[in-house]
Amino acid sequence: MRADVSMEATTCKRTPSLDSGTPPEGNVRRSFVSLPALNPERLRTAKALVDKAVKMHKVFSVQGPYPVIRAALKARGWVEQRMHHPNHHAYQRHSKEDRASSNDAGDSDDDDDNSDNVEKEDDPDGLYDLMSRLVRNEMVYFYWTNRRDAIDTNSLQKEQITNHFAKAGSFTTKAGLCVNLKNLHWFDSADPDTFFPRCYRLGAQDEKHAFIEDYRRTACTSLLKYIVEREQGVQGEGTSHNPQAVRKQSKRQSRPVILSQMIDSALKVCQEFLDSLEHRDIDISMETPQTLTKEEWAEFIDSYYLVVHDGAKIENSDHYVTFCKAMLEKLAEVCPQLDIDGMHNIWIIKPGAKSRGRGIKCAKRLDQILSVVEGDPTLIKESKWVVQKYLERPLLVHGTKFDVRQWFLVTDWNPLTVWFYKKCYLRFSTQPYSLHTLDSSVHLCNNSIQKHLRPSQQRHRSIPEDNMWSDDQFKTFLSSQGQEAQWQEVVVPGMKKGVIHALQTTQDLMKSRKNTFELYGADFMLGQDLRPWLIEVNVSPTMAPSTPVTARLCTAVQEDTLRVVLDRRADRTANTGDFQLIYKQAAVEVPKYVGINLLVEGYKMKCPCPLPPLRSSNRSAPKRRGPVKEKEPAAEKIKPLPKMLLKNAETQKNTSSRVPPPPPLPPELPVPVHIETVTLHMPVTMKSIHQPVSAQSHNVLLWKKRSEVSKVCSEKVQPSATEKQQGPPLSLEITVLKQSRQAAASTLSA
């Protein structure tokens, strides 16, 4: 081993380091890699550490800039097997393209800072590099990558650990989360509308129609809110002070708005919705006309735009306020999202499997929403466009919108095991919150978007320029508002429930594998009552130390992840840091696959009338002493069968029907004595070779009546001239006792 390493080190020192895509030698200057002189003492140290690590299965591989993971593993005695890429710059470029195009893998918010560059390690004497070369042919027992497709989990051994589950797109994509949470009622009694804003896939026709109905109904409730709050003098969301809206209103308002007709239509639509929830519409015929026709809906929506969006002047509506309040109170009992809906009917449009805020737009007009989706036929075909109700009334910090990044760890899917991280951080937008504009700088809090924008001068000075707060800073803010207890009583329990419910609905779709774990990042928004609302779940959450807050918290969550995954495997009482086990499902036994081998279990049914066993006839061919000639019977009347034989045959009817037909009777009887059962067709005359068989020979014949006429009779024996029997044809079974000549003679003499 020492000679091999020495030779390799010498070779590397003399070989120029050229990438595979480097131009010919004449166009570039040759460069050499200068490695430090090989120290035998350092080689012995490296070999001893490597031997110990290999013996204890402590070889790991990390893809991406994860210095915290590398340092924590090396501190535990692990040795890294580095991933070498001959053309590193080309690999880095292709890796970014792969992450951007792999939409099915899930929403990943890895920033560009979190690329595949391997950071420069503090390895002045080259010991770690030497150890990495020594384990280059050893099996890797721990993989940490930032891309799911970097490792083929199907080719891993059972003892190898990896940080990605397969097929996580069922809840880490916007479309997958939208579909699966609608099935929550099959797994839990919770209502997804209490923690997940209404969401639809516009590529699916049924969901598209459901969205249009939801948009129209929300326009009705928004109008009722507008009437009530206008009477109360609430102008927090009013558009009358928006000059742009006033200009639009002056251009568009070409007809008078009949407010009474609008309110009456809105009340009817809301009442119809309440009746449908209480199943009062079951007896209504399908031919009954709807509350509003398609043309009436178009007129109502246009009037709604003029009144609510553009601030058109309307008549006095004080006498309608009572009816509007009563209807809103009824809706509040069955619509948990009524408070966050607001009045402007704003919806957020998202590509189903993109991350970092790419392609996300906000719109409040129905035709705008549908036109955005119809512009990309590929996403429509794959049902990846989703539209989700925008939280128009979120909790604001000094007038600025924010969201919460919350980590959680899944260590097993069967049984489902979830760890919740106690620390989190807030991400702010750079502009003050306003519904007068739908720009992404105001409504999207993704750090990948906001880090390129300059904070507004109108934003409150308490919000830092890096747009981030830790959870401790937010608790201090809540304390100043007299809501400090709400964090532990409302926010944290709500986020835990949202995470658990999202995982419950996708458990059956996940490909579970032991020795696999994954760290996820969930994004929440808080309502004005501090109830958390789940927005999305991200795979491979960014660990880039872009701000002082993330530099501290991202380091801590990576170290605590290894405590749960590695330290707790060896010691169940090990410290897990800030990770808290919040859910562990009862184990579900999966039946083993037996292939095509089928097993039928049962019991043998006993026969009610047991029969004596039949002995097979294994007689040899008889020796012929000469041709045997039988006389042709004369054409005479057949005598009937004796009554005694008919009676005896009638009593044996049932038992004989179960006996299979025996072989045919041979032309002559052999000398050895045995019993044989033959089937004959009656009327018949049974004749022995040496003497006729009469009805009085009780030791010769035993008659048994068959249940039906036998069609498989081997031969028909014609009646003799001396014995004639008459009667209907019967199929009888005769047992003939064959005897030798001496035995027959002794019997007759006796």
C-alpha positions in Angstrom: 0.0 0.0 0.0 2.8 2.4 0.8 4.6 1.8 -2.5 1.4 2.4 -4.4 0.7 5.7 -2.7 4.2 6.9 -3.1 4.2 6.0 -6.8 0.8 7.8 -7.2 2.1 10.9 -5.4 5.2 11.0 -7.6 3.1 10.5 -10.7 0.7 13.3 -9.8 3.5 15.6 -9.1 5.0 15.1 -12.6 1.7 15.0 -14.6 0.1 18.3 -15.8 -3.4 19.0 -14.5 -5.4 19.3 -17.7 -9.2 19.1 -17.9 -10.8 16.8 -20.4 -12.1 19.8 -22.4 -8.8 21.7 -22.5 -7.6 22.9 -25.9 -4.4 21.4 -27.4 -1.1 21.9 -25.7 0.1 24.6 -28.1 -2.7 27.0 -27.1 -2.3 26.9 -23.3 0.5 27.0 -20.9 1.3 23.7 -19.2 0.6 23.8 -15.4 1.8 21.3 -12.8 0.2 20.2 -9.5 2.7 20.6 -6.7 2.0 18.2 -4.0 3.9 18.3 -0.7 6.7 15.7 -0.3 5.3 12.4 1.0 6.1 12.0 4.7 6.3 8.4 5.8 5.1 9.3 9.2 2.0 11.1 7.8 1.3 8.1 5.6 1.4 5.7 8.6 -1.0 8.1 10.4 -3.3 8.3 7.5 -3.3 4.6 7.0 -4.1 3.9 10.6 -7.0 6.3 10.6 -8.3 4.9 7.4 -8.1 1.3 8.6 -10.0 2.2 11.7 -12.7 4.1 9.7 -13.1 1.3 7.2 -13.4 -1.3 9.9 -16.1 0.8 11.6 -17.9 1.5 8.3 -17.2 5.3 8.5 -16.6 6.3 4.9 -18.7 9.2 3.7 -19.2 11.2 0.5 -20.6 14.8 0.3 -21.7 16.5 -2.9 -22.0 20.3 -2.6 -20.7 23.0 -0.3 -21.5 21.5 3.0 -18.5 22.4 5.2 -20.5 21.9 8.4 -21.4 18.3 7.4 -17.8 17.5 6.4 -16.4 18.9 9.6 -19.0 17.2 11.8 -18.4 13.8 10.2 -14.6 14.1 10.4 -14.9 15.0 14.1 -16.7 11.7 14.5 -13.9 9.7 12.8 -15.3 9.5 9.3 -13.2 9.6 6.2 -14.4 11.3 3.0 -14.4 9.7 -0.4 -14.4 12.7 -2.6 -16.3 12.9 -5.8 -13.7 13.9 -8.5 -14.9 15.6 -11.7 -12.3 15.9 -14.5 -13.9 19.0 -15.9 -15.2 20.7 -12.9 -16.5 23.9 -14.5 -18.5 22.0 -17.1 -19.9 19.8 -14.4 -20.9 22.8 -12.3 -22.7 24.3 -15.3 -24.5 21.1 -16.2 -25.5 20.5 -12.5 -27.2 23.9 -12.4 -29.1 23.2 -15.6 -30.1 19.8 -14.3 -31.5 21.3 -11.1 -33.4 23.9 -13.0 -34.9 21.4 -15.4 -35.7 18.6 -13.0 -39.2 19.8 -12.1 -40.4 16.4 -11.0 -37.9 16.1 -8.2 -39.7 18.7 -6.1 -39.4 22.3 -5.0 -35.7 23.0 -4.1 -34.7 26.4 -2.9 -31.0 25.9 -3.2 -29.6 29.3 -4.0 -26.9 29.8 -6.5 -24.6 30.2 -3.5 -25.4 26.6 -2.7 -23.8 25.3 -5.8 -21.6 22.2 -6.3 -18.4 24.0 -5.6 -16.2 22.2 -3.1 -14.9 24.7 -0.7 -11.3 25.0 0.2 -10.6 22.9 3.2 -8.1 23.6 5.9 -5.7 20.8 5.1 -2.2 22.3 5.1 -0.3 19.0 5.4 -2.6 17.2 2.9 -3.6 14.5 5.4 -7.3 14.5 4.5 -6.5 14.4 0.8 -4.2 11.4 1.4 -6.9 9.7 3.4 -9.5 10.3 0.7 -7.2 8.6 -1.8 -6.7 5.7 0.5 -10.5 5.0 0.6 -11.2 5.7 -3.1 -12.1 2.0 -3.6 -14.0 1.5 -0.3 -17.7 1.3 0.1 -19.4 4.6 1.1 -21.7 4.2 4.1 -23.0 7.8 4.2 -24.1 10.0 1.3 -25.1 13.7 1.6 -26.0 15.3 -1.7 -28.0 18.4 -2.7 -29.8 16.6 -5.6 -31.9 13.5 -5.3 -30.8 12.0 -8.6 -27.1 12.2 -7.7 -27.4 8.7 -6.0 -29.4 5.8 -7.4 -31.0 4.5 -4.2 -32.0 1.2 -5.9 -28.3 0.2 -6.2 -27.5 1.0 -2.5 -26.7 -1.7 0.0 -28.9 -2.0 3.0 -26.4 -0.5 5.4 -25.7 2.5 3.3 -27.2 5.8 4.5 -28.5 8.6 2.2 -30.2 11.9 2.8 -32.9 11.7 0.1 -36.0 9.6 -0.3 -37.2 8.7 -3.7 -40.5 10.0 -5.1 -40.9 13.0 -2.8 -42.6 15.1 -5.4 -46.0 14.0 -4.0 -45.7 16.8 -1.4 -42.6 18.8 -2.3 -44.3 20.1 -5.5 -47.1 22.6 -5.5 -49.2 20.4 -7.7 -48.6 17.3 -5.6 -49.4 19.1 -2.3 -52.5 20.5 -3.9 -53.8 17.1 -4.9 -52.9 15.1 -1.8 -54.2 17.4 0.8 -57.6 17.1 -0.7 -57.5 13.4 0.5 -56.7 14.3 4.1 -60.2 13.2 5.2 -59.1 9.6 4.5 -56.2 9.8 7.0 -57.3 12.3 9.6 -60.4 14.2 10.8 -58.7 17.6 10.1 -59.9 20.0 7.5 -57.2 21.2 5.0 -59.0 24.5 4.6 -57.9 25.3 8.2 -54.2 25.4 7.4 -53.7 25.3 3.6 -55.1 28.0 1.3 -57.5 26.8 -1.4 -55.6 25.5 -4.4 -56.6 24.2 -7.8 -54.8 22.7 -10.8 -55.9 24.6 -13.8 -54.7 21.9 -16.2 -57.4 19.5 -14.9 -60.8 20.5 -16.3 -62.8 19.5 -13.2 -60.6 21.6 -11.0 -60.6 24.5 -13.5 -64.4 24.6 -13.3 -64.2 24.4 -9.5 -61.8 27.3 -9.4 -64.1 29.4 -11.6 -67.0 28.7 -9.2 -64.8 29.5 -6.3 -63.7 32.8 -7.8 -67.3 33.9 -8.5 -68.4 32.9 -5.0 -65.4 34.8 -3.5 -66.4 37.9 -5.5 -69.8 37.7 -3.9 -68.4 37.5 -0.3 -65.9 40.2 -1.1 -68.7 42.5 -2.2 -70.6 41.8 1.1 -67.4 42.6 3.0 -67.0 45.8 1.0 -70.5 47.0 1.9 -70.1 46.2 5.6 -66.6 47.8 6.0 -67.6 50.8 3.9 -70.4 51.5 6.3 -67.9 51.0 9.2 -65.4 53.4 7.7 -62.7 50.7 7.3 -60.3 51.8 4.6 -57.3 49.5 5.1 -57.9 47.9 1.8 -59.8 50.7 0.1 -58.8 51.7 -3.4 -60.3 55.2 -3.4 -56.8 56.7 -2.5 -55.2 54.9 -5.4 -54.8 57.3 -8.3 -54.2 54.6 -10.8 -57.4 52.9 -9.8 -59.3 56.2 -10.2 -58.0 56.7 -13.7 -59.0 53.2 -14.7 -62.4 53.7 -13.2 -63.0 56.9 -15.2 -62.1 55.1 -18.4 -64.1 51.9 -17.8 -67.3 53.1 -16.1 -69.6 53.5 -19.0 -72.8 52.2 -17.4 -74.4 52.8 -14.0 -73.9 50.1 -11.3 -77.1 48.8 -9.8 -76.0 48.1 -6.3 -79.3 46.6 -5.1 -79.2 44.0 -7.9 -75.6 43.1 -7.2 -76.2 42.6 -3.4 -79.3 40.6 -4.1 -77.4 38.3 -6.5 -74.5 37.9 -4.0 -76.9 37.0 -1.2 -78.6 34.4 -3.3 -75.3 32.8 -4.4 -74.0 32.7 -0.8 -77.3 31.1 0.4 -77.1 28.5 -2.3 -73.6 27.7 -1.2 -74.7 27.2 2.4 -77.6 25.0 1.3 -75.2 22.8 -0.7 -73.0 22.4 2.4 -76.0 21.2 4.4 -77.1 19.0 1.5 -80.4 20.9 1.1 -80.0 20.9 -2.6 -80.4 17.1 -3.0 -84.0 17.3 -4.0 -83.4 20.2 -6.5 -83.8 19.0 -10.1 -80.8 19.3 -12.4 -83.0 21.1 -14.8 -83.7 23.9 -12.4 -82.0 27.1 -13.7 -79.0 28.4 -11.8 -79.0 31.5 -9.7 -77.1 33.4 -12.4 -76.7 32.6 -16.0 -73.3 32.9 -17.8 -74.2 36.3 -19.1 -75.5 37.5 -15.7 -72.2 36.3 -14.1 -70.2 38.3 -16.6 -72.2 41.4 -15.8 -71.9 40.8 -12.1 -68.1 40.3 -12.3 -67.6 43.5 -14.3 -69.7 45.5 -11.8 -67.6 43.9 -9.0 -64.4 45.1 -10.6 -65.8 48.6 -10.9 -67.0 48.8 -7.3 -64.2 47.0 -5.4 -61.2 47.2 -7.6 -61.7 50.6 -9.2 -63.6 52.4 -6.4 -66.7 53.4 -8.4 -69.2 55.6 -6.7 -72.3 53.7 -5.6 -75.6 54.6 -4.0 -76.2 54.6 -0.3 -76.2 51.0 1.0 -76.8 51.4 4.7 -80.1 49.5 4.5 -78.2 46.5 3.1 -75.6 46.3 5.8 -77.8 44.2 8.2 -78.4 41.5 5.5 -74.7 41.5 4.6 -73.6 41.1 8.2 -76.0 38.2 8.8 -74.8 36.4 5.7 -71.1 36.9 6.6 -71.7 35.5 10.1 -73.2 32.4 8.6 -70.3 32.0 6.2 -67.7 32.4 8.9 -69.0 29.3 10.7 -68.4 27.1 7.7 -65.6 28.9 5.8 -62.3 29.0 7.9 -60.6 31.1 5.2 -63.1 33.9 5.1 -60.9 36.2 7.2 -57.8 35.8 5.0 -59.7 36.2 1.7 -59.9 39.9 1.9 -62.0 41.9 -0.6 -59.9 42.0 -3.9 -60.1 38.3 -4.8 -56.4 38.1 -5.5 -55.0 34.7 -6.5 -51.4 33.6 -6.8 -50.4 31.6 -9.9 -47.5 29.2 -9.6 -45.8 26.7 -11.9 -46.4 23.4 -10.3 -42.7 22.3 -9.8 -40.5 25.3 -9.7 -38.8 27.0 -6.8 -37.2 30.2 -5.6 -40.2 32.2 -6.8 -39.6 31.5 -10.5 -42.7 32.1 -12.6 -45.0 33.1 -9.7 -47.5 35.9 -10.5 -50.4 37.5 -8.6 -53.6 38.4 -10.4 -57.1 39.5 -9.4 -59.1 39.3 -12.6 -60.5 36.0 -13.8 -59.6 36.6 -17.4 -56.0 37.4 -16.5 -55.6 34.3 -14.5 -56.9 32.0 -17.2 -54.9 33.8 -19.9 -51.6 33.3 -18.0 -52.2 29.6 -17.7 -53.4 29.1 -21.3 -50.2 30.6 -22.6 -48.1 27.5 -21.7 -49.7 24.4 -23.3 -47.0 22.1 -21.9 -47.8 22.9 -18.3 -51.5 22.7 -19.1 -51.1 19.2 -20.5 -49.1 18.0 -17.5 -51.5 19.8 -15.0 -48.6 21.7 -13.4 -50.1 25.1 -13.2 -51.7 25.7 -9.8 -53.7 28.7 -8.6 -54.0 29.4 -4.9 -55.9 31.9 -2.9 -53.7 34.7 -1.8 -53.6 35.7 1.8 -54.8 39.3 1.5 -54.8 40.0 5.2 -51.6 38.5 6.6 -49.9 39.4 9.8 -47.5 42.3 9.2 -44.4 43.4 11.0 -44.1 47.1 10.9 -46.3 47.2 7.8 -44.1 44.6 5.9 -45.0 41.2 4.8 -42.9 38.1 5.8 -43.0 34.3 5.8 -41.5 31.7 8.1 -39.0 29.0 7.1 -39.5 26.0 9.3 -37.3 22.9 9.1 -38.4 19.3 9.8 -36.7 16.0 9.4 -38.2 12.6 8.3 -36.2 9.6 9.3 -38.7 6.9 8.3 -41.9 6.5 6.3 -43.0 3.2 7.8 -43.6 3.9 10.6 -43.8 7.7 9.7 -41.3 9.4 12.0 -41.2 13.2 12.0 -38.8 15.5 13.9 -39.6 19.2 14.2 -36.9 21.8 14.6 -37.4 24.3 17.4 -35.7 27.2 15.6 -36.8 29.0 12.5 -36.3 32.3 10.8 -38.4 35.0 9.1 -37.9 36.4 5.6 -39.1 39.9 4.8 -39.9 41.6 1.5 -38.0 44.8 0.6 -41.2 46.9 0.1 -44.0 47.9 2.4 -47.1 45.8 2.0 -49.8 47.1 -0.3 -52.6 45.7 -2.5 -52.4 48.6 -4.9 -49.6 46.8 -6.7 -49.1 43.1 -7.3 -45.3 43.3 -7.9 -43.2 40.4 -6.6 -41.0 42.7 -4.6 -44.0 43.3 -2.3 -45.7 39.9 -2.2 -42.9 37.4 -2.6 -40.5 36.9 0.4 -38.1 34.4 -1.3 -34.5 35.4 -0.5 -33.5 34.5 -4.0 -35.7 37.3 -5.2 -35.4 39.9 -2.4 -31.6 39.7 -2.2 -31.3 41.4 -5.6 -33.6 44.3 -4.6 -32.8 47.4 -2.7 -35.0 48.0 0.5 -37.5 50.7 0.2 -37.0 54.0 2.0 -40.6 53.8 3.3 -40.0 50.5 5.0 -39.6 50.5 8.8 -36.1 50.9 10.1 -36.5 48.0 12.5 -36.3 45.6 9.7 -32.7 44.8 8.8 -31.3 45.3 5.3 -30.6 41.5 4.9 -34.4 41.0 5.3 -34.2 38.3 8.0 -35.2 37.8 11.6 -34.6 34.9 13.9 -37.5 33.4 15.8 -36.2 35.0 19.0 -36.4 38.5 17.4 -40.0 37.7 16.3 -40.9 36.6 19.9 -39.6 40.0 21.1 -41.8 41.7 18.6 -44.8 39.7 19.8 -44.0 40.5 23.3 -44.1 44.2 22.5 -47.6 43.7 21.0 -48.8 41.8 24.1 -48.9 38.5 22.2 -45.8 36.6 23.5 -47.8 33.6 24.6 -49.3 33.2 21.1 -46.1 31.7 19.7 -46.2 28.6 21.8 -49.9 28.3 22.0 -50.9 29.1 18.4 -48.0 29.4 16.0 -45.9 26.4 16.9 -48.8 23.9 17.3 -50.3 25.0 14.0 -47.0 24.5 12.1 -46.6 21.0 13.6 -50.1 20.0 12.6 -49.6 21.4 9.1 -46.4 19.4 8.6 -47.9 16.1 10.0 -51.0 16.4 7.8 -49.0 17.0 4.7 -46.9 13.9 5.3 -49.9 11.7 6.2 -51.5 12.3 2.8 -48.4 11.3 0.9 -47.2 8.4 3.0 -48.6 5.7 0.7 -47.0 7.3 -2.3 -43.5 7.4 -0.9 -40.9 4.8 -1.5 -39.8 3.9 2.0 -36.2 2.8 2.6 -34.4 2.1 5.9 -31.2 4.0 6.6 -32.7 7.0 4.7 -33.6 10.5 6.0 -34.4 13.8 4.5 -34.4 17.4 5.7 -37.2 19.6 4.4 -38.0 23.3 4.6 -41.7 24.3 5.0 -42.8 27.9 4.3 -45.6 29.3 6.4 -47.5 32.6 6.5 -49.3 33.9 9.6 -52.8 35.3 9.6 -53.8 38.3 11.6 -54.9 35.9 14.4 -51.4 34.3 14.2 -52.7 31.1 12.8 -50.1 29.5 10.5 -50.9 28.7 6.8 -48.8 26.2 5.0 -47.7 27.6 1.6 -45.3 24.9 0.3 -42.6 22.3 1.2 -39.1 22.5 -0.2 -36.7 19.7 -0.7 -33.0 20.4 -0.2 -33.5 23.7 1.7 -30.7 26.1 1.3 -27.9 26.0 3.8 -26.0 29.0 2.4 -24.8 31.4 5.2 -26.2 34.4 3.3 -27.0 36.4 6.4 -25.9 36.3 10.0 -29.2 34.6 10.9 -28.9 31.8 8.4 -25.1 31.4 9.1 -26.0 30.5 12.7 -29.2 28.6 12.3 -28.2 26.6 9.2 -25.0 25.5 11.0 -27.0 24.4 14.0 -29.7 22.4 12.0 -27.0 20.5 10.0 -25.2 19.5 13.2 -28.4 18.5 14.9 -29.4 16.5 11.9 -26.3 14.3 12.3 -27.1 13.9 16.0 -30.5 12.4 15.1 -29.3 10.3 12.2 -26.0 9.0 13.5 -25.6 9.6 17.2 -29.0 8.4 18.1 -28.5 5.2 16.1 -25.8 4.1 18.5 -27.3 5.6 21.7 -31.1 6.2 22.0 -30.5 8.7 24.8 -28.1 10.8 22.7 -28.6 14.5 22.5 -30.7 15.5 19.5 -30.1 19.3 19.8 -33.1 21.4 18.9 -34.9 18.5 17.0 -38.1 17.3 18.7 -39.9 14.1 17.9 -43.4 15.2 17.2 -44.9 12.2 15.4 -44.2 8.5 15.3 -46.8 6.3 13.7 -47.5 2.8 14.9 -45.6 0.3 12.8 -47.6 -1.2 9.9 -46.6 -4.7 8.9 -46.2 -5.2 5.2 -47.1 -8.7 4.0 -44.2 -10.5 2.3 -44.4 -11.0 -1.4 -44.8 -14.7 -2.2 -44.8 -14.4 -5.9 -47.0 -16.8 -7.9 -46.9 -19.6 -5.2 -50.5 -19.9 -4.1 -51.6 -21.9 -1.1 -55.1 -23.3 -0.6 -56.0 -24.4 2.9 -59.0 -26.6 3.7 -60.3 -29.8 5.2 -61.2 -33.1 3.5 -64.9 -33.8 3.6 -65.8 -37.2 5.0 -68.2 -39.3 3.0 -71.5 -40.0 4.8 -71.6 -43.7 3.7 -68.0 -45.0 3.6 -67.4 -47.7 1.0 -65.0 -50.6 1.2 -61.9 -50.0 -0.8 -61.7 -51.5 -4.3 -58.8 -53.7 -5.1 -57.3 -53.3 -8.6 -57.3 -56.3 -10.9 -53.7 -57.2 -11.8 -54.3 -60.6 -13.2 -52.1 -62.1 -15.9 -53.4 -63.1 -19.3 -55.2 -66.5 -19.1 -53.8 -69.4 -20.9 -56.1 -70.6 -23.7 -56.5 -74.3 -24.1 -58.5 -74.0 -27.2 -61.0 -71.9 -28.8 -64.2 -71.4 -26.9 -67.4 -71.4 -28.9 -70.6 -70.0 -27.6 -74.0 -71.0 -29.0 -76.1 -68.5 -30.7 -79.1 -67.8 -28.6 -82.5 -68.4 -30.2 -84.9 -65.6 -30.6 -87.2 -66.2 -27.7 -89.0 -64.0 -25.2 -86.8 -62.7 -22.4 -88.0 -63.8 -19.0 -88.3 -61.0 -16.3 -85.6 -60.7 -13.7 -86.4 -62.6 -10.4 -88.1 -60.4 -7.8 -85.5 -61.2 -5.2 -82.7 -59.9 -7.4 -84.7 -56.7 -8.2 -85.3 -56.1 -4.6 -81.7 -56.7 -3.7 -80.5 -54.4 -6.5 -82.9 -51.7 -5.3 -81.4 -51.7 -1.8 -77.9 -51.3 -3.2 -78.7 -48.4 -5.5 -77.1 -45.6 -3.6 -73.8 -47.3 -2.7 -73.2 -48.6 -6.1 -73.6 -45.3 -7.8 -70.3 -44.1 -6.2 -68.2 -47.0 -7.5 -66.4 -46.2 -10.8 -67.0 -48.7 -13.7 -64.6 -51.7 -13.5 -62.7 -53.1 -16.4 -64.7 -55.4 -18.8 -65.2 -59.1 -18.1 -62.7 -61.3 -20.0 -64.0 -64.1 -22.2 -63.0 -66.8 -19.7 -62.2 -67.0 -16.0 -58.7 -67.7 -14.8 -57.9 -70.4 -12.4 -56.6 -68.3 -9.4 -59.3 -67.2 -7.1 -60.0 -63.5 -6.7 -62.9 -61.2 -6.7 -63.7 -58.9 -9.7 -66.4 -56.3 -10.2 -67.8 -56.0 -13.7 -70.5 -53.8 -15.2 -73.1 -55.5 -17.3 -76.1 -54.2 -19.3 -79.4 -55.9 -18.5 -81.2 -57.9 -19.7 -78.2 -60.3 -19.6 -77.2 -63.9 -18.9 -74.0 -64.4 -17.0 -72.4 -67.6 -17.9 -69.3 -69.2 -16.5 -66.9 -71.3 -18.6 -67.7 -74.6 -17.0 -71.1 -74.1 -15.5 -74.0 -71.7 -15.9 -74.6 -69.1 -13.2 -78.1 -69.4 -11.8 -80.1 -67.1 -9.6 -79.8 -69.6 -6.7 -76.0 -69.6 -6.6 -75.6 -67.2 -3.6 -71.9 -67.8 -3.5 -71.4 -66.8 -7.1 -73.3 -63.6 -7.9 -74.1 -60.4 -6.1 -76.4 -58.0 -7.9 -76.3 -54.2 -7.6 -78.5 -51.8 -9.4 -76.9 -48.9 -11.0 -78.4 -45.4 -10.9 -78.6 -45.0 -14.6 -77.9 -46.9 -17.8 -74.2 -47.4 -18.2 -72.8 -46.3 -21.6 -69.4 -47.7 -21.0 -70.2 -51.4 -20.8 -67.3 -53.4 -22.1 -69.3 -56.1 -23.7 -72.9 -57.4 -24.0 -73.5 -61.0 -23.3 -76.5 -62.5 -25.2 -78.9 -64.7 -23.2 -78.5 -68.5 -23.6 -81.2 -70.8 -24.9 -81.7 -72.5 -21.6 -82.0 -69.4 -19.5 -84.2 -66.5 -20.6 -85.1 -63.5 -18.7 -87.5 -60.7 -19.5 -87.7 -57.2 -18.2 -86.4 -53.7 -18.8 -82.7 -53.1 -19.5 -80.8 -52.5 -16.3 -77.2 -51.6 -15.7 -76.0 -53.9 -12.9 -72.8 -54.5 -11.2 -71.9 -58.1 -10.5 -69.2 -59.4 -8.2 -68.0 -62.8 -9.5 -66.2 -65.2 -7.2 -63.7 -67.0 -9.3 -62.6 -70.4 -8.1 -60.4 -73.2 -9.2 -61.9 -76.4 -10.6 -61.2 -78.4 -7.4 -62.7 -75.7 -5.2 -65.8 -75.5 -7.3 -66.3 -79.3 -7.3 -65.9 -79.5 -3.5 -68.5 -76.8 -3.1 -71.0 -78.5 -5.4 -70.5 -81.9 -3.7 -71.1 -80.3 -0.3 
